[in-house]
Amino acid sequence: MELFFNPFDNLVCILLGISFTVWFTLLLVFIIVPAIFGVSFGIRRLYMKTLLKIFEWATLRIERGAKEKNHLLYKPYSNAIIAKEPTSLEEEIKEIRRSGSNRDLDSATEFEMSDIFYFARRGVESIMDDEVTKRFTAEELESWNLLTRSNNNFHYISLRLTVLWGLGLLIRYGFLLPLRVTLAFTGVGLLVFLTSIIGMLPNGSMKNFLSEKVHLMCYRICVRALTAIITYHDSENKPKNGGICVANHTSPIDVIILASDGCYAMVGQIHGGLMGVIQRSMVKACPHIWFERSEVKDRHLVAKRLNGHIDDKTKLPILIFPEGTCINNTSVMMFKKGSFEISATVYPVAIKYDPRFGDAFWNSSKFGMVNYLLRMMSSWAIVCSVWYLPPMNREEGEDAVQFANRVKAAIARQGGLVDLLWDGGLKRGKVKDTFKEEQQKLYSKMLVGTQEDRSRS
């Protein structure tokens, strides 16, 4: 019996050996080696163009099928459900008073019951079209990208479309996912191993040179693990040593996207587990800034560490995401002022993802990190554009909050994002009482101002 199965077993072993050899040879030649030298064969660009043509056909087929069956298609609102004009509280209340009363406004009492309608309408508008909460949910696409999780119009249309979706499912989970997982482990493994070795070298220009090359190589391998297609604009404005790079924040992979085009000093809290191993190995080769959990809320200590890093012009620029949380690729929310209190040149960077190929937004309240990474690696690709904006400095008489808002406005304008004043902390917290008090102060100021005007006259 053994003699009968031995040739078969040997054949299976030989075939498996050949398969693994071919697999890792292709991996080495087409992915790892190009990542080391920072070159591309254009395969990902061709892949992206092919996908776009398939998506266009699928969308047209859905629209035609819906028309034949008299189904209404869901069309997402690009901006908002309710059209709002940028008017002040005083102007709106005066308009309400004017439409509800025939009396002269100047002779109106200090308070009118009709004023209540302004606040009632604002409340209903916020419930119907909340401009904050919807920034923490994934974008709804107008076209279907063959991912069931990306479009409300997904339902059975035709056999050809269903077969195409099934074929895409097989490609994504049977070929792309194993390839990407292999690349991710390769990139992270090389990063931990090589940075640990480089950390043993004495400090100097050679150590810095090797550290930068290793970081770039490993991040580029990790970028290929997501089939990321990135277009960088205005590279002459790339962050320089002694500066702070600030960017809008959509996903944890924002770090990889930026670090694959240049080296940065990371800032963050010390973690345990695999993340802790990566952090400890990275800091041996490059002066990253890691804080203990107890140190994170100590603003003076954080500022001191950041200032000490910036003062040394041989160290890499610091990478910071001032929003403090992930926003869904449609807007930029309030920048925390801490990183703008430091007297350093700020290098703004705008990142905008193309959701047609895969949703990069991390809804941390809904998905854990592992689940999120699996969703990313089972998408078609990650396509994004990165704009390096001209460096900005704090102007005379400008405080940290004003400087942060100016930088945020520049990033939103370049990336085609909505500029919001709301705090991203509302993702998990309630509205602060100060926001309510501001509206109360505006209204009371209007009433007091009206009374003072009448008393002068």
VMD Tcl script that draws the C-alpha trace (Angstrom):
set ca {
  {0.00 0.00 0.00}
  {2.86 2.36 0.88}
  {4.56 1.59 -2.45}
  {1.34 2.50 -4.27}
  {0.97 5.93 -2.59}
  {4.65 6.94 -2.46}
  {4.93 8.09 -6.12}
  {1.71 10.07 -5.70}
  {2.94 11.67 -2.46}
  {6.24 12.55 -4.10}
  {4.41 14.12 -7.04}
  {2.24 16.23 -4.71}
  {5.32 17.40 -2.79}
  {7.11 18.30 -6.02}
  {4.08 20.25 -7.31}
  {3.71 22.10 -4.00}
  {7.42 22.91 -4.01}
  {7.22 24.25 -7.55}
  {4.10 26.29 -6.71}
  {5.71 27.92 -3.66}
  {8.92 28.60 -5.61}
  {7.02 30.27 -8.45}
  {4.85 32.21 -5.96}
  {7.77 33.67 -4.00}
  {9.82 34.29 -7.17}
  {7.00 36.37 -8.63}
  {6.62 38.08 -5.25}
  {10.31 38.92 -5.17}
  {10.67 40.04 -8.79}
  {7.44 42.01 -9.26}
  {6.80 43.41 -5.76}
  {9.65 43.28 -3.24}
  {12.54 44.28 -5.54}
  {10.57 47.18 -7.13}
  {9.66 48.29 -3.58}
  {13.35 48.37 -2.61}
  {14.25 50.63 -5.54}
  {11.00 52.61 -5.54}
  {10.01 51.72 -9.11}
  {6.74 50.48 -10.61}
  {6.00 48.41 -13.71}
  {2.63 50.12 -14.21}
  {0.67 46.92 -13.51}
  {-1.45 48.55 -10.80}
  {-2.36 51.49 -13.07}
  {-3.48 49.10 -15.81}
  {-5.42 47.10 -13.21}
  {-7.19 50.32 -12.06}
  {-8.21 51.29 -15.61}
  {-9.58 47.80 -16.26}
  {-11.63 47.94 -13.05}
  {-13.11 51.32 -14.01}
  {-14.38 49.93 -17.31}
  {-15.94 46.94 -15.52}
  {-17.60 49.23 -12.92}
  {-19.04 51.43 -15.65}
  {-20.54 48.41 -17.42}
  {-21.98 47.02 -14.17}
  {-23.55 50.37 -13.26}
  {-25.13 50.77 -16.70}
  {-26.45 47.20 -16.48}
  {-28.03 47.93 -13.08}
  {-29.69 51.10 -14.37}
  {-31.02 49.32 -17.46}
  {-32.29 46.39 -15.40}
  {-33.98 48.70 -12.91}
  {-35.64 50.58 -15.74}
  {-36.94 47.33 -17.25}
  {-38.39 46.23 -13.89}
  {-39.60 49.71 -12.88}
  {-37.36 49.78 -9.81}
  {-36.39 53.12 -8.29}
  {-32.63 53.57 -7.92}
  {-31.17 55.01 -4.73}
  {-29.26 58.21 -5.44}
  {-27.11 59.43 -2.57}
  {-27.08 63.10 -1.69}
  {-23.68 64.55 -2.53}
  {-23.84 67.42 -0.04}
  {-26.90 67.58 2.17}
  {-30.59 66.80 2.33}
  {-31.55 70.35 3.36}
  {-30.27 73.37 1.46}
  {-28.86 75.89 3.93}
  {-27.79 79.45 3.27}
  {-24.98 80.95 5.35}
  {-26.99 83.54 7.33}
  {-26.52 84.77 10.87}
  {-28.83 84.11 13.80}
  {-29.87 87.78 13.94}
  {-30.75 87.94 10.24}
  {-32.86 84.77 10.39}
  {-34.79 85.87 13.48}
  {-35.47 89.28 11.92}
  {-36.80 87.52 8.82}
  {-39.11 85.37 10.95}
  {-40.37 88.44 12.82}
  {-40.89 90.33 9.57}
  {-42.96 87.52 8.01}
  {-45.01 86.93 11.14}
  {-45.89 90.47 12.11}
  {-47.09 93.63 10.41}
  {-45.52 95.86 13.06}
  {-42.31 97.76 12.57}
  {-39.32 95.79 13.80}
  {-37.94 98.76 15.70}
  {-41.09 98.89 17.82}
  {-41.02 95.16 18.55}
  {-40.70 93.97 22.11}
  {-37.42 92.53 23.40}
  {-38.66 88.98 22.98}
  {-41.23 87.57 20.59}
  {-42.76 84.11 20.65}
  {-41.92 83.72 16.97}
  {-38.21 83.61 17.92}
  {-38.82 80.08 19.17}
  {-39.42 78.91 15.61}
  {-35.80 79.64 14.68}
  {-34.44 77.29 17.34}
  {-37.14 74.68 16.66}
  {-36.31 74.70 12.95}
  {-32.58 74.41 13.64}
  {-33.25 71.47 15.93}
  {-35.35 69.63 13.34}
  {-32.74 70.33 10.65}
  {-30.03 68.86 12.87}
  {-32.09 65.71 13.40}
  {-32.91 65.32 9.71}
  {-29.52 66.33 8.29}
  {-26.86 66.14 10.98}
  {-23.63 67.35 9.39}
  {-21.49 65.74 12.12}
  {-22.76 62.18 12.62}
  {-22.80 61.39 8.91}
  {-19.05 62.11 8.78}
  {-18.49 58.91 10.78}
  {-20.24 56.54 8.36}
  {-19.02 55.19 5.02}
  {-19.78 57.07 1.81}
  {-22.57 55.75 -0.38}
  {-21.45 55.37 -4.00}
  {-23.45 56.41 -7.04}
  {-21.90 53.59 -9.06}
  {-21.54 49.94 -8.06}
  {-18.01 48.55 -7.67}
  {-19.04 44.88 -7.35}
  {-18.76 45.01 -3.55}
  {-22.06 44.21 -1.83}
  {-21.18 46.55 1.04}
  {-20.84 49.64 -1.14}
  {-24.18 50.31 -2.80}
  {-27.86 50.22 -1.79}
  {-28.84 49.24 -5.32}
  {-27.28 45.77 -4.99}
  {-29.89 43.14 -5.86}
  {-30.34 40.49 -8.52}
  {-30.46 42.02 -12.02}
  {-29.19 39.41 -14.47}
  {-27.23 36.15 -14.65}
  {-24.25 37.81 -16.34}
  {-23.97 40.45 -13.61}
  {-24.25 37.82 -10.88}
  {-21.56 35.67 -12.53}
  {-19.31 38.73 -12.78}
  {-19.83 39.49 -9.08}
  {-19.08 35.84 -8.18}
  {-15.92 35.90 -10.30}
  {-14.86 39.10 -8.54}
  {-15.49 37.49 -5.16}
  {-13.30 34.54 -6.15}
  {-10.48 36.82 -7.35}
  {-10.58 39.04 -4.26}
  {-10.70 36.28 -1.65}
  {-8.96 33.47 -3.54}
  {-6.04 35.38 -5.06}
  {-5.73 38.99 -3.86}
  {-6.34 38.37 -0.15}
  {-3.68 35.61 0.27}
  {-1.22 37.69 -1.78}
  {-1.85 40.80 0.30}
  {-1.62 38.96 3.62}
  {1.72 37.47 2.52}
  {2.99 40.92 1.55}
  {1.78 42.46 4.81}
  {3.59 39.86 6.92}
  {6.68 40.26 4.73}
  {6.71 44.04 5.11}
  {6.08 44.05 8.86}
  {8.54 41.17 9.45}
  {11.31 42.90 7.52}
  {10.59 46.17 9.34}
  {10.95 44.55 12.78}
  {14.00 42.46 11.83}
  {15.99 45.11 9.94}
  {15.28 48.03 12.30}
  {16.36 45.84 15.23}
  {19.68 45.16 13.47}
  {20.18 48.81 12.48}
  {19.48 49.80 16.08}
  {22.71 48.05 17.10}
  {24.81 50.41 14.96}
  {26.37 53.54 16.51}
  {24.55 56.83 15.92}
  {25.70 58.61 12.82}
  {25.00 59.38 9.18}
  {25.34 55.72 8.12}
  {22.73 54.59 10.65}
  {20.33 57.36 9.55}
  {20.84 56.49 5.89}
  {20.18 52.77 6.40}
  {17.19 53.50 8.65}
  {15.54 55.70 6.01}
  {16.11 53.14 3.25}
  {14.72 50.28 5.35}
  {11.65 52.26 6.42}
  {10.90 53.29 2.85}
  {11.33 49.74 1.54}
  {9.08 48.18 4.19}
  {6.35 50.81 3.88}
  {6.33 50.40 0.11}
  {5.88 46.66 0.52}
  {2.97 47.34 2.90}
  {1.48 49.75 0.35}
  {1.60 46.98 -2.24}
  {-0.14 44.72 0.29}
  {-3.18 46.98 -0.19}
  {-2.70 47.34 -3.96}
  {-2.49 51.05 -3.20}
  {-2.28 53.35 -6.22}
  {-1.08 56.73 -4.96}
  {-0.59 59.96 -6.90}
  {1.66 62.50 -5.19}
  {1.37 66.18 -6.18}
  {3.76 69.11 -5.60}
  {6.62 67.04 -4.18}
  {8.76 70.19 -3.91}
  {6.70 71.03 -0.79}
  {7.51 67.75 1.00}
  {8.13 68.16 4.76}
  {11.72 68.85 5.81}
  {13.67 68.14 8.99}
  {12.78 70.37 11.90}
  {9.16 70.76 10.79}
  {5.75 69.28 11.55}
  {3.67 67.51 8.91}
  {-0.10 67.74 9.55}
  {-2.70 65.93 7.46}
  {-6.40 65.10 7.48}
  {-7.15 61.65 8.90}
  {-9.33 59.04 7.20}
  {-7.64 55.74 8.03}
  {-4.75 54.19 9.99}
  {-3.11 53.53 6.62}
  {-2.64 57.30 6.18}
  {0.69 56.72 7.90}
  {1.77 54.11 5.34}
  {0.52 56.26 2.44}
  {2.71 59.20 3.50}
  {5.69 57.19 4.81}
  {6.07 55.33 1.51}
  {7.11 58.63 -0.11}
  {9.27 60.01 2.70}
  {10.41 59.24 6.23}
  {8.75 60.73 9.29}
  {9.09 60.59 13.05}
  {5.87 59.08 14.41}
  {4.09 60.33 17.51}
  {1.84 58.07 19.53}
  {1.04 56.10 22.66}
  {3.01 53.00 23.58}
  {1.04 49.80 22.94}
  {1.43 46.18 23.90}
  {1.36 43.03 21.77}
  {2.45 43.06 18.13}
  {2.13 46.85 17.87}
  {4.42 47.22 20.88}
  {7.04 44.96 19.26}
  {6.93 47.09 16.08}
  {7.21 50.33 18.08}
  {10.19 49.12 20.12}
  {12.06 47.95 17.02}
  {11.33 51.15 15.08}
  {12.53 53.47 17.83}
  {15.90 51.66 17.92}
  {16.65 52.76 14.37}
  {14.86 56.13 14.26}
  {13.96 58.69 16.97}
  {10.18 58.26 17.03}
  {8.25 59.83 19.91}
  {6.29 57.32 21.99}
  {4.43 58.24 25.17}
  {3.30 56.14 28.11}
  {-0.46 56.10 28.73}
  {0.01 58.29 31.84}
  {2.01 60.87 29.86}
  {-0.42 61.42 26.97}
  {-2.60 63.96 28.85}
  {0.39 65.90 30.19}
  {0.43 68.73 27.63}
  {3.61 70.32 28.98}
  {5.55 67.05 28.76}
  {4.25 66.38 25.24}
  {5.18 69.90 24.10}
  {8.64 69.57 25.66}
  {9.33 66.28 23.86}
  {8.09 67.68 20.53}
  {10.12 70.89 20.90}
  {13.24 68.89 21.75}
  {12.80 66.83 18.59}
  {12.19 69.86 16.36}
  {15.20 71.77 17.70}
  {17.48 69.01 16.37}
  {17.53 69.69 12.63}
  {19.09 66.29 11.91}
  {15.90 64.52 13.01}
  {13.01 63.66 10.70}
  {9.87 65.83 10.47}
  {7.10 64.88 12.89}
  {3.89 63.42 11.44}
  {0.68 64.42 13.29}
  {-3.04 64.03 12.54}
  {-4.59 66.93 14.50}
  {-8.21 65.75 14.13}
  {-7.48 62.96 16.60}
  {-9.92 60.53 14.95}
  {-10.82 59.13 11.51}
  {-13.28 61.09 9.33}
  {-15.03 59.54 6.33}
  {-13.11 61.13 3.43}
  {-15.75 63.84 2.87}
  {-14.67 66.55 5.31}
  {-12.06 67.91 7.70}
  {-13.07 68.49 11.32}
  {-11.57 70.62 14.08}
  {-7.79 70.49 14.47}
  {-6.54 70.19 18.05}
  {-4.44 73.26 18.82}
  {-1.58 71.45 20.65}
  {0.62 70.84 17.62}
  {0.13 74.47 16.48}
  {1.37 75.96 19.76}
  {4.90 74.81 18.93}
  {7.06 77.37 17.14}
  {7.86 75.29 14.06}
  {7.15 75.33 10.34}
  {3.98 73.40 9.52}
  {3.79 71.38 6.30}
  {0.10 70.74 5.45}
  {-0.79 67.60 3.49}
  {-4.20 66.80 1.98}
  {-5.18 63.14 1.44}
  {-8.22 62.20 -0.64}
  {-9.25 58.57 -1.34}
  {-11.22 57.35 -4.35}
  {-14.07 55.29 -2.80}
  {-14.93 53.54 -6.07}
  {-12.24 50.90 -5.51}
  {-12.54 50.42 -1.75}
  {-13.61 52.40 1.28}
  {-10.53 53.44 3.28}
  {-12.51 55.00 6.15}
  {-12.13 53.21 9.49}
  {-15.33 53.31 11.52}
  {-13.63 52.34 14.79}
  {-16.93 52.24 16.70}
  {-18.20 49.51 14.33}
  {-15.13 47.51 13.24}
  {-12.06 46.34 15.11}
  {-8.60 46.74 13.60}
  {-8.33 43.13 12.34}
  {-11.83 43.22 10.81}
  {-11.04 46.57 9.18}
  {-7.75 45.33 7.69}
  {-9.48 42.25 6.27}
  {-12.10 44.48 4.63}
  {-9.34 46.62 3.18}
  {-7.36 43.65 1.88}
  {-10.46 42.10 0.32}
  {-11.34 45.31 -1.56}
  {-10.27 45.89 -5.13}
  {-7.62 48.47 -4.40}
  {-6.87 51.64 -2.43}
  {-6.60 54.62 -4.75}
  {-5.76 58.06 -3.38}
  {-4.20 61.43 -4.15}
  {-1.77 63.26 -1.87}
  {-1.10 66.99 -2.14}
  {1.92 68.57 -0.43}
  {0.92 72.16 0.32}
  {3.38 75.06 0.72}
  {4.82 75.35 4.26}
  {2.97 77.64 6.66}
  {4.11 79.58 9.73}
  {2.22 81.24 12.53}
  {1.64 84.92 11.73}
  {2.18 87.78 14.13}
  {-0.77 88.22 16.47}
  {-2.27 84.87 15.42}
  {-3.07 82.40 18.21}
  {-2.82 78.61 17.96}
  {-6.55 78.13 17.24}
  {-6.55 80.65 14.39}
  {-3.41 79.09 12.92}
  {-4.94 75.60 13.14}
  {-8.11 76.81 11.38}
  {-6.07 78.45 8.62}
  {-4.11 75.24 7.99}
  {-7.30 73.17 8.10}
  {-9.01 75.45 5.58}
  {-6.06 75.09 3.18}
  {-6.16 71.28 3.44}
  {-9.94 71.17 2.92}
  {-9.74 73.49 -0.08}
  {-6.99 71.47 -1.80}
  {-8.54 68.06 -1.11}
  {-12.08 69.09 -2.10}
  {-13.30 68.39 1.46}
  {-15.94 70.13 3.58}
  {-14.40 72.38 6.25}
  {-16.23 71.80 9.55}
  {-15.67 73.53 12.89}
  {-17.03 70.59 14.90}
  {-14.78 68.50 17.15}
  {-14.12 64.94 15.96}
  {-14.44 63.90 19.61}
  {-18.23 64.02 19.08}
  {-17.77 60.60 17.47}
  {-17.95 59.13 20.96}
  {-18.91 62.02 23.21}
  {-21.78 64.45 23.69}
  {-21.92 68.06 22.55}
  {-20.16 70.29 25.06}
  {-22.21 72.80 27.02}
  {-20.03 75.57 25.61}
  {-21.58 75.05 22.15}
  {-25.08 75.52 23.59}
  {-23.95 78.54 25.59}
  {-22.57 80.17 22.44}
  {-26.02 80.14 20.82}
  {-27.56 81.51 24.01}
  {-24.97 84.31 24.13}
  {-25.59 85.24 20.49}
  {-29.33 85.47 21.11}
  {-28.97 87.43 24.35}
  {-26.46 89.76 22.68}
  {-28.97 90.44 19.93}
  {-31.67 91.30 22.49}
  {-29.37 93.45 24.58}
  {-28.10 95.19 21.47}
  {-31.68 95.95 20.37}
  {-32.49 97.38 23.80}
  {-29.36 99.57 23.83}
  {-30.12 100.89 20.34}
  {-33.63 101.90 21.44}
  {-32.34 103.56 24.62}
  {-29.83 105.65 22.58}
  {-32.55 106.75 20.19}
}
mol new
graphics top color blue
foreach p $ca { graphics top sphere $p radius 0.5 }
foreach p [lrange $ca 0 end-1] q [lrange $ca 1 end] { graphics top cylinder $p $q radius 0.2 }
display resetview
